[in-house]
Amino acid sequence: MSAADRSEMIRACIEKALAPIELDIIDESHLHAGHSGHGGAGHFKVRIVSEKFDGETPIARHRRVYAAVDSLMPQEIHALSIEAITPNELG
């Protein structure tokens, strides 16, 4: 599967679960070339702005994101870096 396909799968899962106002997905797999143990799955960085994060701790926000993409791990996503903020935290 291509990195673009994986990114679109991630986008679909996050949009469905978190209705983000902003969503950036960056494929960082090229930074991990030769990294053993990933079985072809990708490394991604996501920045999500969602009202659903209001009143939640950073850990709770990350859990929401991981729950949203659970079906893609570990086959399509090997590693995921998350920035999860509310619209009020935009600076």
Short mmCIF file of the C-alpha atoms (twelve columns), coordinates in Angstrom:
data_MODEL
# 
_entry.id   MODEL 
# 
loop_
_atom_site.group_PDB 
_atom_site.id 
_atom_site.type_symbol 
_atom_site.label_atom_id 
_atom_site.label_alt_id 
_atom_site.label_comp_id 
_atom_site.label_asym_id 
_atom_site.label_seq_id 
_atom_site.Cartn_x 
_atom_site.Cartn_y 
_atom_site.Cartn_z 
_atom_site.pdbx_PDB_model_num 
ATOM 1  C CA . MET A 1  0.000   0.000  0.000  1 
ATOM 2  C CA . SER A 2  1.286   3.474  -0.812 1 
ATOM 3  C CA . ALA A 3  1.971   6.189  1.750  1 
ATOM 4  C CA . ALA A 4  -0.777  8.291  0.142  1 
ATOM 5  C CA . ASP A 5  -3.267  5.448  0.619  1 
ATOM 6  C CA . ARG A 6  -2.243  5.094  4.266  1 
ATOM 7  C CA . SER A 7  -2.585  8.839  4.821  1 
ATOM 8  C CA . GLU A 8  -6.097  8.795  3.361  1 
ATOM 9  C CA . MET A 9  -7.060  5.851  5.568  1 
ATOM 10 C CA . ILE A 10 -5.776  7.718  8.627  1 
ATOM 11 C CA . ARG A 11 -7.658  10.858 7.541  1 
ATOM 12 C CA . ALA A 12 -10.928 8.945  7.109  1 
ATOM 13 C CA . CYS A 13 -10.680 7.293  10.528 1 
ATOM 14 C CA . ILE A 14 -9.819  10.520 12.357 1 
ATOM 15 C CA . GLU A 15 -12.450 12.595 10.557 1 
ATOM 16 C CA . LYS A 16 -15.148 10.055 11.386 1 
ATOM 17 C CA . ALA A 17 -14.230 9.807  15.068 1 
ATOM 18 C CA . LEU A 18 -13.115 13.332 15.932 1 
ATOM 19 C CA . ALA A 19 -14.684 15.751 13.412 1 
ATOM 20 C CA . PRO A 20 -11.521 17.857 13.323 1 
ATOM 21 C CA . ILE A 21 -11.534 21.518 12.416 1 
ATOM 22 C CA . GLU A 22 -7.962  21.049 11.178 1 
ATOM 23 C CA . LEU A 23 -6.085  17.862 10.379 1 
ATOM 24 C CA . ASP A 24 -2.529  17.578 9.089  1 
ATOM 25 C CA . ILE A 25 -0.989  14.199 8.336  1 
ATOM 26 C CA . ILE A 26 2.716   13.957 7.566  1 
ATOM 27 C CA . ASP A 27 4.329   10.743 6.387  1 
ATOM 28 C CA . GLU A 28 7.705   10.505 8.129  1 
ATOM 29 C CA . SER A 29 8.502   6.984  6.972  1 
ATOM 30 C CA . HIS A 30 11.494  8.164  4.933  1 
ATOM 31 C CA . LEU A 31 13.135  9.311  8.186  1 
ATOM 32 C CA . HIS A 32 13.086  5.729  9.430  1 
ATOM 33 C CA . ALA A 33 14.499  3.898  6.416  1 
ATOM 34 C CA . GLY A 34 16.109  0.665  7.513  1 
ATOM 35 C CA . HIS A 35 14.275  0.669  10.837 1 
ATOM 36 C CA . SER A 36 13.662  -2.978 11.636 1 
ATOM 37 C CA . GLY A 37 10.413  -4.337 12.970 1 
ATOM 38 C CA . HIS A 38 7.907   -2.168 11.153 1 
ATOM 39 C CA . GLY A 39 6.963   -4.784 8.533  1 
ATOM 40 C CA . GLY A 40 6.333   -2.155 5.856  1 
ATOM 41 C CA . ALA A 41 3.974   -0.054 7.961  1 
ATOM 42 C CA . GLY A 42 4.519   3.705  8.045  1 
ATOM 43 C CA . HIS A 43 5.601   6.383  10.498 1 
ATOM 44 C CA . PHE A 44 3.175   9.294  10.661 1 
ATOM 45 C CA . LYS A 45 2.809   12.605 12.453 1 
ATOM 46 C CA . VAL A 46 -0.685  14.040 12.946 1 
ATOM 47 C CA . ARG A 47 -1.831  17.449 14.145 1 
ATOM 48 C CA . ILE A 48 -5.504  17.470 15.068 1 
ATOM 49 C CA . VAL A 49 -7.619  20.411 16.167 1 
ATOM 50 C CA . SER A 50 -10.967 19.231 17.497 1 
ATOM 51 C CA . GLU A 51 -13.619 20.491 19.876 1 
ATOM 52 C CA . LYS A 52 -13.943 16.908 21.105 1 
ATOM 53 C CA . PHE A 53 -10.695 17.406 23.045 1 
ATOM 54 C CA . ASP A 54 -12.229 20.142 25.246 1 
ATOM 55 C CA . GLY A 55 -11.696 19.374 28.928 1 
ATOM 56 C CA . GLU A 56 -9.518  16.314 28.248 1 
ATOM 57 C CA . THR A 57 -5.998  15.647 29.435 1 
ATOM 58 C CA . PRO A 58 -3.268  15.098 26.840 1 
ATOM 59 C CA . ILE A 59 -3.326  11.365 27.596 1 
ATOM 60 C CA . ALA A 60 -7.097  11.177 27.066 1 
ATOM 61 C CA . ARG A 61 -6.717  13.008 23.758 1 
ATOM 62 C CA . HIS A 62 -4.041  10.588 22.583 1 
ATOM 63 C CA . ARG A 63 -6.218  7.659  23.597 1 
ATOM 64 C CA . ARG A 64 -9.042  9.067  21.458 1 
ATOM 65 C CA . VAL A 65 -6.720  9.333  18.463 1 
ATOM 66 C CA . TYR A 66 -5.321  5.828  18.953 1 
ATOM 67 C CA . ALA A 67 -8.871  4.465  19.262 1 
ATOM 68 C CA . ALA A 68 -9.781  6.178  16.001 1 
ATOM 69 C CA . VAL A 69 -6.921  4.528  14.074 1 
ATOM 70 C CA . ASP A 70 -6.846  1.244  15.975 1 
ATOM 71 C CA . SER A 71 -7.869  -0.781 12.919 1 
ATOM 72 C CA . LEU A 72 -4.763  0.475  11.068 1 
ATOM 73 C CA . MET A 73 -2.239  -0.546 13.707 1 
ATOM 74 C CA . PRO A 74 0.214   -2.220 13.302 1 
ATOM 75 C CA . GLN A 75 -0.407  -3.261 9.682  1 
ATOM 76 C CA . GLU A 76 -0.524  0.255  8.174  1 
ATOM 77 C CA . ILE A 77 0.800   2.423  11.026 1 
ATOM 78 C CA . HIS A 78 3.980   1.456  12.822 1 
ATOM 79 C CA . ALA A 79 4.488   4.729  14.695 1 
ATOM 80 C CA . LEU A 80 2.280   7.742  15.286 1 
ATOM 81 C CA . SER A 81 3.316   11.126 16.674 1 
ATOM 82 C CA . ILE A 82 0.304   13.121 17.877 1 
ATOM 83 C CA . GLU A 83 -0.411  16.789 18.524 1 
ATOM 84 C CA . ALA A 84 -4.023  17.013 19.710 1 
ATOM 85 C CA . ILE A 85 -5.398  20.444 20.588 1 
ATOM 86 C CA . THR A 86 -8.670  22.324 20.894 1 
ATOM 87 C CA . PRO A 87 -9.643  25.360 18.816 1 
ATOM 88 C CA . ASN A 88 -9.110  27.518 21.934 1 
ATOM 89 C CA . GLU A 89 -5.474  26.386 22.090 1 
ATOM 90 C CA . LEU A 90 -4.614  27.582 18.605 1 
ATOM 91 C CA . GLY A 91 -1.946  30.197 18.855 1 
# 
